[in-house]
Each structure stands twice: as C-alpha cells, then as structure tokens.
Amino acid sequence: MGVQRVVVELGVLIYPGAQMAAVHGLTDLFGVANRIAAEHQAAQLPLLRVSHWQSVDQQAPQRVCDSYPAPDAGLAALLIPPSIASFTDGVAPDAVSAWLRQQHARGTILGGVCVGSILLAESGLLDGRSATTHWTSAKTFAERYPKVKLNADKPIVDDGDLITTAGLMAWSELGLRLVDRLLGPSIATSTARFLVIEHSDSASACGSNFAPILGHGDGAILKVQHWLQGSGAVDVSLASMAGQAGLEERTFLRRFRAATGLKPTEYCQHLRVGKAREMLEFTNGTIDHIAWTVGYQDPGAFRATFKKITGLAPSEYRNKFGVTPPSASAR
C-alpha cells in the first residue's frame, strides 16, 4: 500500500478581465509538477491540488472547481493572474479585498502577476512592502498606491508571503517559484524543461529561495513573520519580536521554533540573504551597500553568512546569476 501524500491546495483567482490562458496555464503547470514528482516516486513530497475561485455579484470569491476533491485545509497560496485589459478603477470589489486580507492573515502566500498585483495593492496588503507591476501600469500604480515601494524595473519581487511579477507572461515563473518552494528546485527545473519555458537556475544551484513556513496556525508567530517580511528583518531584536507577538521571550523562542523550524536569528539570516540574492541578481549595487541594505553593519559578517547559506560568495553569486553586468566597484 502506497504512502498517502500530504495535499497542499493552490488557488487561482478568476476576476473580470482575467487572462484565462494564465488560469489554465498555471493549472497545467502544477499538474505537470505533480506528475514529475510522482515519476520520481517522491512520496514525501506534497500533492498539489489546484482550485479556481471566482467572485459573483460583488461577493467574496467562492471555489468553482478544483483538480480533484479533497478535505478543505486552507489555501497554501493564492495566485492572481494578469489581465489584458488596461489599468481601471474599481478592479477589486471591497468583498474581494477583504477576502484577500483574510487569506493572508491565515498564512496564505499571495502572488500577483502583472496587473494582478493591482488587486493586492487595492487590498492594502502591499502598503510599506516592495512590489512590481507591468511597465505600462507603473506610473498610474505609483500615483495611486504611494505607500507601496514600487520596483517596476524588477521582473519579480519575492517578499516571502507576497510575490509580484511584472510581465504579462510571468505567471509561469510565479508558478515555478511555488513549485520550487513546495516540491523543491529539481522538480521545478524538470517542470520548466518539460514545458520548455525559462526558469532561473539559481535555486537549483544554491538551494531554494527562502520560503518561510506560514501555514502553521500560530497566529502570534504569523504576525511576527509578516512584520519581519515588511521590515526586512533589519534592526530587529528578540525583545522587539517577542513584543510583536505579545509573548514572554522564552515562550516566544519556543513557539517560534516550533512553528517555523528555525530560531529567530536563523530565520532573520535566511530572510536577509534571500533579499540579498534578489538584489545581486537584479541590481548592480556594491556588495557592501547590499550588506548594509539588508541589515548587516559588518560586510565581512554578511559575506560569511551568505556563503554559509548559498555555498557561494556574493561576488560569485552575482557573476553566475546577475542579469545586469556588475561594475568593477560593485564586486
């Protein structure tokens, strides 16, 4: 008798004007990933269940179909596909925005593709956070959502619990990013190869990008995780984290490790290095400046921590995966 695989549900939101090619493309991508995982006989890996959600008559979205029946255990991630329509007012009814906030508060990872990031901005979840969107919407987006740290020059901004992408066809990279998190970099790479689509090999070479565990059910710890994602874990202390959780420090330490599998210091290191990896891939700032930006006063300590986690020095990582040629002073 085979081992029963854990089921993880990924939702795809259908809204007026949503690009249905992306909705069905994501569904197929996750189906391919499931098949490849099964071919590897990876019984320890979760089985991805894909559900479609749709809002009718200004109501909160309801599940309209799924890849196969399974007990409802909550959404691990919810993806908002792009739209071929232009930036419009009222794209997200209040009920949808409230539902997105509710899902996020439960630990669901939210991902917006292209114009889909506007729905996340409408919900207020991107306030104070980094995000990207399609270049044609960038000016209007920045004017309408001044609290969002818009990086429209970046193709993807993975902020742990909130992921946004800039390209209309970037739904494939977002889907692969989640496959990488849930099934591992080798399954993600094999899925991309089967579908003949591009996928960054930085994860398979240096381990997956930091993927915090959010579905553990401990509301106090989840609150701290969301706070750390928003602040980048820069200039934080055990006392401040415990204060955010409303817990005594010893209780916080015990519950944090039980929920996330990491000590708070280790968690912050992984979060900072994850942000540094993104900056090394998509910007040409100096390594010392990147170290300072992600919260390290000592560049030497940053370099040591970065190499410990990724296996590469920051300069080696940039030379291998950077999309912009580094200047001599940026090495």
Phi and psi in degrees as a GROMACS rama.xvg file:
@    title "Ramachandran Plot"
@    xaxis  label "Phi"
@    yaxis  label "Psi"
@TYPE xy
-71.501  158.584  GLY-2
-75.4352  132.732  VAL-3
-73.9833  119.813  GLN-4
-80.421  144.98  ARG-5
-67.8278  138.058  VAL-6
-99.113  128.923  VAL-7
-120.178  125.742  VAL-8
-96.8445  131.571  GLU-9
-116.271  122.782  LEU-10
-98.1628  148.496  GLY-11
-124.031  124.027  VAL-12
-89.0282  128.917  LEU-13
-105.96  120.315  ILE-14
-128.759  164.813  TYR-15
-56.2871  122.568  PRO-16
92.2469  -2.62506  GLY-17
-61.3532  141.707  ALA-18
-75.3747  107.957  GLN-19
-68.5267  -24.9003  MET-20
-60.837  -36.3806  ALA-21
-72.5924  -39.7183  ALA-22
-57.7031  -50.187  VAL-23
-75.8396  -30.7869  HIS-24
-64.7149  -43.0284  GLY-25
-63.1598  -41.8489  LEU-26
-59.5892  -44.8077  THR-27
-67.6815  -39.4373  ASP-28
-59.582  -46.1565  LEU-29
-68.0188  -31.9199  PHE-30
-65.2036  -41.0821  GLY-31
-63.4828  -42.9658  VAL-32
-60.6639  -41.0317  ALA-33
-60.3698  -43.4094  ASN-34
-65.1179  -41.8588  ARG-35
-65.974  -40.4882  ILE-36
-62.1793  -39.3383  ALA-37
-66.7011  -39.4277  ALA-38
-64.2096  -29.8847  GLU-39
-81.1976  -0.304318  HIS-40
52.6332  41.7511  GLN-41
-89.8083  74.2384  ALA-42
-65.1135  -20.4074  ALA-43
-78.0379  -12.2909  GLN-44
-85.8678  148.799  LEU-45
-70.1332  158.187  PRO-46
-97.6222  127.044  LEU-47
-85.8871  118.969  LEU-48
-100.573  129.074  ARG-49
-109.904  125.718  VAL-50
-122.5  149.26  SER-51
-107.934  138  HIS-52
-125.392  139.331  TRP-53
-143.486  139.483  GLN-54
-95.9578  130.835  SER-55
-122.543  131.873  VAL-56
55.6324  45.9664  ASP-57
63.4491  19.5956  GLN-58
-93.528  166.284  GLN-59
-61.8303  145.061  ALA-60
-57.6641  145.04  PRO-61
-123.754  150.369  GLN-62
-67.0144  126.078  ARG-63
-108.582  -20.3121  VAL-64
-167.969  162.62  CYS-65
-148.791  166.231  ASP-66
-71.0262  -27.3718  SER-67
-169.097  152.13  TYR-68
-65.9657  142.615  PRO-69
-162.62  155.373  ALA-70
-58.1872  143.524  PRO-71
-78.3757  111.006  ASP-72
-113.236  10.9887  ALA-73
90.4368  157.046  GLY-74
-83.6719  128.543  LEU-75
-75.675  -35.0118  ALA-76
-151.335  150.39  ALA-77
-129.932  124.68  LEU-78
-108.992  135.609  LEU-79
-109.528  109.152  ILE-80
-70.0193  169.452  PRO-81
-77.6966  178.299  PRO-82
-134.799  144.278  SER-83
-87.7476  -1.35492  ILE-84
-80.8833  166.698  ALA-85
-83.1036  170.271  SER-86
-59.7895  121.958  PHE-87
-132.085  153.039  THR-88
-72.9399  156.123  ASP-89
64.9481  27.0931  GLY-90
-68.7888  -25.0997  VAL-91
-122.382  105.212  ALA-92
-56.4843  154.313  PRO-93
-55.8329  -36.2271  ASP-94
-65.2677  -35.7833  ALA-95
-70.1871  -43.2281  VAL-96
-60.9918  -43.3206  SER-97
-63.9728  -39.2349  ALA-98
-66.0405  -39.7443  TRP-99
-62.553  -43.0817  LEU-100
-63.3329  -39.3643  ARG-101
-64.163  -44.4861  GLN-102
-63.3115  -43.0381  GLN-103
-61.1824  -42.3634  HIS-104
-64.7137  -21.6598  ALA-105
-86.59  -3.45141  ARG-106
101.607  9.92419  GLY-107
-75.9332  133.379  THR-108
-76.3141  131.651  ILE-109
-112.07  132.37  LEU-110
-127.993  128.22  GLY-111
-116.373  130.52  GLY-112
-103.74  121.649  VAL-113
57.3324  -121.185  CYS-114
-63.8271  -21.022  VAL-115
-58.4885  -24.5949  GLY-116
-67.1477  -20.2472  SER-117
-64.6394  -36.8257  ILE-118
-63.4536  -36.4662  LEU-119
-67.5896  -40.0937  LEU-120
-65.0449  -39.8687  ALA-121
-60.4371  -33.0641  GLU-122
-74.5789  -14.2607  SER-123
87.7223  -5.4448  GLY-124
-68.5567  -23.1525  LEU-125
-88.4055  -2.9427  LEU-126
-58.6253  125.925  ASP-127
78.7567  0.779184  GLY-128
-111.661  161.231  ARG-129
-84.8034  144.247  SER-130
-158.769  166.34  ALA-131
-134.776  166.265  THR-132
-156.865  176.193  THR-133
-64.0032  142.402  HIS-134
-59.5678  -30.0352  TRP-135
-70.8471  -20.0187  THR-136
-101.087  -5.60569  SER-137
-58.6252  -47.4691  ALA-138
-63.4489  -47.7943  LYS-139
-66.0686  -38.9361  THR-140
-60.0186  -48.8747  PHE-141
-62.7882  -37.6469  ALA-142
-70.5299  -38.5604  GLU-143
-81.1388  -30.8491  ARG-144
-123.609  69.5992  TYR-145
-65.3284  -18.9729  PRO-146
-79.6892  -11.987  LYS-147
-86.8514  135.2  VAL-148
-84.2939  88.8053  LYS-149
-79.569  127.847  LEU-150
-122.238  72.5627  ASN-151
-68.0395  -13.4526  ALA-152
-82.4196  -9.48476  ASP-153
-93.3553  135.151  LYS-154
-71.302  -27.6631  PRO-155
-150.197  138.173  ILE-156
-121.979  106.895  VAL-157
-99.1052  101.109  ASP-158
-103.511  32.3227  ASP-159
81.622  -78.6649  GLY-160
-91.9746  -14.3599  ASP-161
-131.638  123.892  LEU-162
-125.464  129.282  ILE-163
-126.98  147.761  THR-164
-129.183  156.055  THR-165
-98.4039  -29.5536  ALA-166
-88.3862  147.774  GLY-167
-60.3684  -33.334  LEU-168
-98.7009  12.1758  MET-169
-76.7119  2.59668  ALA-170
-60.7052  -30.1337  TRP-171
-67.8214  -41.2528  SER-172
-67.517  -37.6055  GLU-173
-63.1327  -44.201  LEU-174
-62.1263  -42.5709  GLY-175
-66.4278  -34.3964  LEU-176
-60.9115  -39.0189  ARG-177
-74.1473  -36.9481  LEU-178
-60.6496  -41.372  VAL-179
-59.0972  -43.9246  ASP-180
-65.4033  -44.6108  ARG-181
-89.9176  -33.9658  LEU-182
-116.437  -9.19813  LEU-183
102.611  158.531  GLY-184
-64.9653  -32.2197  PRO-185
-68.7026  -38.4351  SER-186
-67.781  -39.3991  ILE-187
-62.7155  -44.0872  ALA-188
-64.3672  -42.0333  THR-189
-66.0856  -37.039  SER-190
-64.1623  -44.5078  THR-191
-63.2914  -39.9724  ALA-192
-65.2299  -41.976  ARG-193
-63.7085  -40.5785  PHE-194
-85.7166  -5.15864  LEU-195
55.336  53.7193  VAL-196
-127.354  155.954  ILE-197
-74.868  146.654  GLU-198
-155.328  131.188  HIS-199
-61.0145  134.731  SER-200
-93.4851  10.7431  ASP-201
-64.7905  -34.3143  SER-202
-69.0093  -43.3748  ALA-203
-69.5506  -28.8347  SER-204
-83.0132  -31.3631  ALA-205
-125.122  16.6819  CYS-206
86.771  155.084  GLY-207
-58.8726  150.754  SER-208
-59.841  151.322  ASN-209
-56.4908  123.014  PHE-210
-123.634  90.6082  ALA-211
-63.7346  142.855  PRO-212
-76.0597  119.956  ILE-213
-116.89  -16.4009  LEU-214
-94.8383  32.7825  GLY-215
-83.623  -16.6138  HIS-216
89.0579  -0.469042  GLY-217
-92.663  100.327  ASP-218
-60.3787  -37.1457  GLY-219
-65.7821  -41.9627  ALA-220
-71.9763  -38.5045  ILE-221
-61.299  -37.3951  LEU-222
-60.2738  -42.0141  LYS-223
-66.8521  -40.6192  VAL-224
-61.306  -44.7392  GLN-225
-61.4029  -38.7546  HIS-226
-65.4633  -42.6197  TRP-227
-64.8373  -39.9602  LEU-228
-62.1776  -40.5387  GLN-229
-69.5867  -35.2625  GLY-230
-91.1095  -10.9995  SER-231
74.4331  12.5559  GLY-232
58.294  29.3567  ALA-233
-90.4859  129.503  VAL-234
56.3131  52.5081  ASP-235
-116.655  156.958  VAL-236
-133.7  166.656  SER-237
-59.7615  -41.0446  LEU-238
-63.0996  -41.4898  ALA-239
-69.0695  -37.2723  SER-240
-66.7769  -44.2183  MET-241
-62.6175  -37.8387  ALA-242
-63.8226  -40.7059  GLY-243
-61.0929  -36.6788  GLN-244
-79.7744  -17.813  ALA-245
71.27  33.9769  GLY-246
-126.471  155.882  LEU-247
-68.69  148.657  GLU-248
-57.241  -44.0252  GLU-249
-65.728  -39.6223  ARG-250
-65.9182  -41.2201  THR-251
-60.8431  -47.3572  PHE-252
-56.1658  -46.3245  LEU-253
-64.876  -46.4889  ARG-254
-71.9423  -34.2495  ARG-255
-64.1864  -46.0056  PHE-256
-67.4565  -37.4722  ARG-257
-64.9343  -36.2924  ALA-258
-80.2528  -41.1615  ALA-259
-104.283  -17.2647  THR-260
81.541  3.83211  GLY-261
-133.025  152.515  LEU-262
-70.7935  153.601  LYS-263
-54.7815  -39.5107  PRO-264
-64.9999  -41.4987  THR-265
-64.937  -41.8718  GLU-266
-59.2601  -46.777  TYR-267
-64.6897  -37.6316  CYS-268
-60.8242  -47.4989  GLN-269
-63.098  -40.2141  HIS-270
-64.5955  -44.5747  LEU-271
-64.9659  -43.8771  ARG-272
-65.0804  -36.2235  VAL-273
-60.0302  -43.3719  GLY-274
-67.622  -36.607  LYS-275
-65.5813  -39.0819  ALA-276
-58.0229  -43.3165  ARG-277
-63.8712  -41.5355  GLU-278
-67.6172  -37.3182  MET-279
-67.7877  -31.8955  LEU-280
-76.8244  -37.2444  GLU-281
-117.02  -2.1318  PHE-282
-130.306  168.925  THR-283
-119.084  26.8851  ASN-284
-64.7251  156.433  GLY-285
-65.9277  155.072  THR-286
-65.3863  -37.4857  ILE-287
-62.2813  -40.1353  ASP-288
-66.9857  -41.058  HIS-289
-62.4554  -42.0863  ILE-290
-57.7723  -45.1485  ALA-291
-66.0935  -41.3581  TRP-292
-61.5641  -39.1215  THR-293
-89.138  3.865  VAL-294
110.73  14.3367  GLY-295
-108.064  118.917  TYR-296
-75.9857  -27.9143  GLN-297
-105.504  106.535  ASP-298
-58.1884  -31.8328  PRO-299
-64.2845  -41.4676  GLY-300
-65.5995  -37.6164  ALA-301
-62.402  -46.9671  PHE-302
-60.7493  -41.0182  ARG-303
-65.9296  -43.8451  ALA-304
-66.5111  -41.9584  THR-305
-60.7225  -45.1418  PHE-306
-69.0958  -35.2204  LYS-307
-61.5462  -39.3698  LYS-308
-84.0058  -39.5506  ILE-309
-101.683  -20.5025  THR-310
86.6295  -1.82778  GLY-311
-128.138  148.487  LEU-312
-69.5712  153.603  ALA-313
-53.2692  -40.8057  PRO-314
-66.2471  -38.242  SER-315
-66.2672  -40.4819  GLU-316
-62.1185  -45.5666  TYR-317
-63.2401  -44.328  ARG-318
-61.3143  -31.8013  ASN-319
-86.229  -36.1179  LYS-320
-121.938  -6.05508  PHE-321
-65.3956  140.378  GLY-322
-97.1276  -10.5807  VAL-323
-118.34  133.941  THR-324
-60.712  124.006  PRO-325
-73.05  143.771  PRO-326
-78.5395  166.286  SER-327
-61.0611  -34.6525  ALA-328
-79.0984  -9.99715  SER-329
-91.4208  -2.90718  ALA-330
